[in-house]
Amino acid sequence: MRHFDHVDTAHRKHLFYRHPRCFDRHDEPEVLAVALGATLYSPATRPVLADDIEKAARRGVMSMVVCLEDAVADDEVPAAEANAVAQLRELRRRGTDLPLLFIRVREPGQIGDLVARLGDAAALVTGFVLPKFTGVTGGAFLEALEETSARTGLRLLAMPVIESPEAVYSETRTELLNDVARLLAKHRERILAVRLGATDMSAAYGLRRPPDLTIYDIRPVASVICDVVNILGRVDGSGFVVTGPVWEYFSAGERMFKPQLRQSPFDRQHAAPLRQRLITSDLDGLIREVHLDKANGLTGKTVIHPSHVAAVHALSVVTHEEYCDAADILGVAGGGVMASAYANKMNEAKPHRAWAERLMLRARVFGVAAEDVTFVELLDAAGSR
């Protein structure tokens, strides 16, 4: 697998200074966690799920979750399980190229049961998404995952979701997150990334983020994200990749605020129609939120519609300026300060080093844009199919 492989080869040569590198489901978790990009969720009840997954792969999707939890009604769970098993077995029969596939379960017992029912198709599954994860409930999920992995010989990774009310309420949050940190540390080799369930977090207060605001404007939820990054997203060796929360809109209603995309970058690329399509679909809000995700230490994003993927991936490409700064910082031993190659900022070797190391990992997976290539061109290319 490789990001932007769905783009024409000649066009890729124009877009990238350093091309994205290939990866597969057997790579180290720290690589796969960044490579997830926009993780597309799909209900396990979809009657054409196998076709959906193949189509998503052709459009550049690199990770998908087949959901048996909130996306499925309680009385439909047995049918959803049967459909998920049948569809994944069909994909195994077809033998086509697929994204990294995960299953979001409700209960620990589903992990071993589903793997057994999948048979040789279980080899398509990279791991499981573990909902409502706490220090109390999470142990059973991780033990089921490890037992199933040991029994089958499959490497199965975990993506726990922080979304329970105890993680949201201020009087219980710190204790819960510290309990989760200790539990995840015991199973570090199994943890791919920590996901954020912003919809459930908002539900704890009876809230829903409107399309013209970002999750960071919803202050009760923003404070939870801050604490999750603080405790679970540290770069001192104790933390994990934390992914961006879901963007749940794909068609615009009446707008209250002005569009959040400047016109001039699109005009320079003769891409005014692209800007209008983004605004019409409320994707300008998604683009702003992804910028804020990155600024707050989050990597990748949960999405619920294929139209969201291009924006997340275009914004994940490292700019030529960022790459030059990171290379300069990592090339200095013993600290010090220097002007950036673009002569517009100060680079300090010691405090900026962790940032530079994280950025270079993203550059490995998503590539480095050519010097004169903008986000607009990357977005247009990423959404070209």
N, C-alpha and C positions, 0 to 999 in steps of 0.2 A: 504494500500500500504506500501511496505517496500523495500528499496534499497537492492540489492543482493538477493532478495527472489527467483530469477530464478536460483540461484546456489544451488547445492545439499546440504542438511542440514549438513551432516558430513563434507563436505568441508568448509562450513561456520564456523563450530566450530573450525576448524584449523586456519582459516584466522583471526578471530576477538578476541581481548581482551574484547571489549565491542561491542555487536552487534548493528546494526542499529535498531532504534525504528520505530514502525508503525506510519503512519500518514494518513489523508484523506483530501478531499477537504474542509472540514468544520473546519480544524485547523486554528490557528491564522496565519495571513499573514506573520509574521516574521518567522514562522516555514516553511510555504509553499514556501516562497521566497528562502530559502536555499535548500529545498527539490526538487526544480525544476531540479537541476542538468543540464544535457545536454538536452536542449529543442529542439526537432526535428521539423523542419518546413516541411510541405507538401502542395503542391498546391491543392486548392479546386477542381480542375478539374480532379483529379485522379479518374478513373472509379471504382477502387477497393479500395477506401479510407477506407471503414469500415474494410476490410481485412488487409490493411496496419497498421491501428491503433491497431488491435488485435495482429498482429504479432509483432509490436514494443513493446507492453506491455509484451509479452512473452520473449522478449530479454532484458528486464530490463529498458526500456524507461519509465520515470515517468512523462514527460510533453511533449505535442505536440501542435503545432500551425497549424490550417487549414488556409491557406493563401489565401485571396481574393485580395491582393494588388499587389505588384510587380511581384509575381510569376504567375499572370494571365494576359493575354492580355486584352486590354481595351474592345475589342468586344466580349470577352468571359465571362464577368462578370455575366450577367444574368444566363447563363448556369452553371457557377461555383457556384453561390448561390444555384440554384436548386439542384445541385449535392451534395453540402455540407449538405443541409437540408435533402435530401433523405438518405444520408449515415449515418448521425447522428441518424435519426429516425430508421434506420435499426439496428444500434448498441444498441439503447434503447430496441428494440424488442428482440435482442439476449440476453441481460442481462449479458454480460461477464464483467470481470474485465478490467478496462480501465485506461490509464494515466490521469493526469490532462489535460483537453482539453481547448484550447483557440481558438478564431477566430480572425484573423487579418483582419480588415475592411479597407475600403477606406474612407468612409464618416460617419459622426455621425448617419445619418438616418438609416444606415444598422443595427445598434445595435438593436433597437426596432423591426424593420421589421423581422430580422432573428429570434429573440426570439419568436415572434408571430408565425412565420411559423413553427418553430420547435415544438411547442406545448409542450407536456410533455417531449420530448427529450431535451428541454432546460436545464433540470436538470443535464445533462451531462457536461454542459459548466461551467467551473470555472471562465472564464472572457474573456476579449477582449484585443487584442494588438492594440495600437493606433499609427498609423504611422505619420512621419513628425511632431512630437509633438512640439509645441511652446506655449508660453504664450498667443498668439493671437488665434491660432486654437484649442488649447487643451481644452478650456472651454466647447465648444460645444460637444466634445466627452464625457467629464466627466458628463455633464448635461444629455446627452442622456442615459448614463449608469445608473445614479442615478434614472432617471425617469422610466427606464425599470425595475430596481430592485424594486422600490417602487410599481410599478404596478403589478409585478408578484410574489413578495415575495422572489425572488431568491437573494442570495448574489453573485453579479457579481463583480469581481476584475479587475483592470486595469493594463496593462503594457505599459506605454508610451515609444515610441522609439525616442531617440535623434539622428537625422540624416539629418535635413534640412540644406541647405546652410548657413542660418543665424547662425546655431550652429557651423559651421565649420570656417567661416571667422572670423579673429581675431578682426575686428572692431565692430562686432555685437555679438560675442559669450558671453561675460560676461553679457551683459544686458539681452540677451535671457535666459541664464541659471538661472539668478536671478529671472526673471519673471516666469520661469517654477517652480523654488523652491517655490515661493509664492503661485502659483496656486496649486501645489501638496500638500502643507501644509494645504490648505483649504479642501482638499479631502483625508486626510491622511489615514483614515480607509478603503478607497477604493483602495489605491495604493499598489500593490503587489511588483513590482520591476520596476526599470528603465532599459530599454534595449538600446544597442548601435548599430546603423546601420552603421557599418564600410564600407560596400559596397557603400552606398550613400555618406558617408563622402569622400571616395576615389574618387568617381565620380566627386565631386566638383572641383578636381584638374586634372581630366583625368587620374587617377592612378588606378592600380590594384595590390594588393599584390601578388608577386610570391610565389610559394609553398615552396621555401627554405628560405624565410624570414618570420618573424613574423610581426604582425601589429605594434609592437613597433619599428620596423626598418623603418616604413613609418612615418617619423617625423611629417609631417603636421597632420596626423590622431592621432598619439600618443599624440600630444599636446592637441587635443580635449578631448581624454580620460582622460588626467591629469586634465583638468579643470572640466569635468563632475564629477569625483570623488571628486575634491576639493569642489565643490558647492553642489552636490546632494548626495554624499556618506559619509558624515561626521558621526561620531559616538557620537555626542553630543546630540542626540535626534532629530535633525532637518533633518537627512539624511535618505536615503533609500538604500536597496540592489541594487547595480548596477551589471548587468550581463555581462559576457564576449562577445565580438563581434563574428560574425560568422566565422567559418572555412569552406572555400568553395571548398576544393580539396579532391578528394577521389581516384585518380589514378595518379601515378607519371609519369612525362615525363622525359626528359633528365635533369640530375642533374648538377648544377654548383658547389655546395659545398659538403663537406664531410657530412656523416650522423651525426645527432645531438644526437644520443643515444650511450653511451659507451657500449662496448661489454661485459666487465667483469660482470656486474650485471646479464645479461642474461645467460652467461656461468655458473655462480654459480648455477643458477636454471635450468640448462640444457634446456634453452629456446632459443637457437640460432635461430631456425626456426621462433619463434614469432618475434624476432628482425628484421629478414629479411622481414617478411610480413609487419611490420610497416613501414620499410624504403621503400619498394616497393610501398606502398600506400601513401607515403608522410606523414604518421601519426607521424613521428618523429618531424616534424615541428609543428603539432598540440600539441603534448606533451610539447614541449618547450613553446609554446604560452600559454598553460594553466598554466604552472608554473609562467610565467610572469603575467598572469591575477591575480593569487592569490597574488603575491608579490605586485601588484599595487592596491589591495583592491577590486577586482572584484570577484563575486561569480557565479559559473555555467557558461554556455556557450550556444550560439546559434549554432546548427549544422544542416547540410542539408543531412546527410547520416547516416544510422544506425551504420555503422562501426566506427563512431566517438564517440559513446556513452560510450563504455567501457573505453576509455582513460580518458575521463572527470570524470567519476565516480570513477575510480581507484585512480585518483589524488585527489579526494575529500575526500577520507577516511583519517581520522586523524591518523598520525603515533603514535606509542607508546611513542616515545620521546616527540613529541609535547604535547600529553595528560599529561604526567608527568610534563612538564614545566608549562602548564596551571593550573593544579591542585595545584601545589606548589604556584604559583602566587596568585591564588584566595583564598588559605588557609591562607594567611598572612594579618593581619589587621594593618593599620597604616603605611604601607610602609616598606622600607628596601630592602636589596639586598642579594642574596644567589646564591651559585653555583647550576647549574642544576643537576638533579638526574643522568644524563649521564656524569657529570663532564667535559663538553666541552663548556660551555657558562655561561654567567652571566644572572640571572633573576632579574629584578627590579620590585617590586610589584606594584608601582604606574604607571610608564609609559607603562608597559606591560599588565596592567589589561584589557584595552579595547580589545587588541588582544586576551587575554585569554578567555574573555567572548564570543567573536565571534567564537573562535575555539570550545568552548564547545557546542555551538548551532550546529555547523557542525558535531561534534562528536555524538550528539543526533540523527541526521538524517542519517549520513553515517557510523557511527560506528568508533571504534578505532582498528587499526590493532594489531594483536598479536606481541609480542616483536621481534620475529624472522621473521616476514612476511614482504616482500618487495613489492614495487610497481609492480614489474614484476609478482609476484604471483597474486596480486589483478587484474591486467590487464588481465592475462590469464583466471582467473575465471570469470570476468565480461563479457568477450567476448566468453564464453564457449557455448552459444546457438545461 
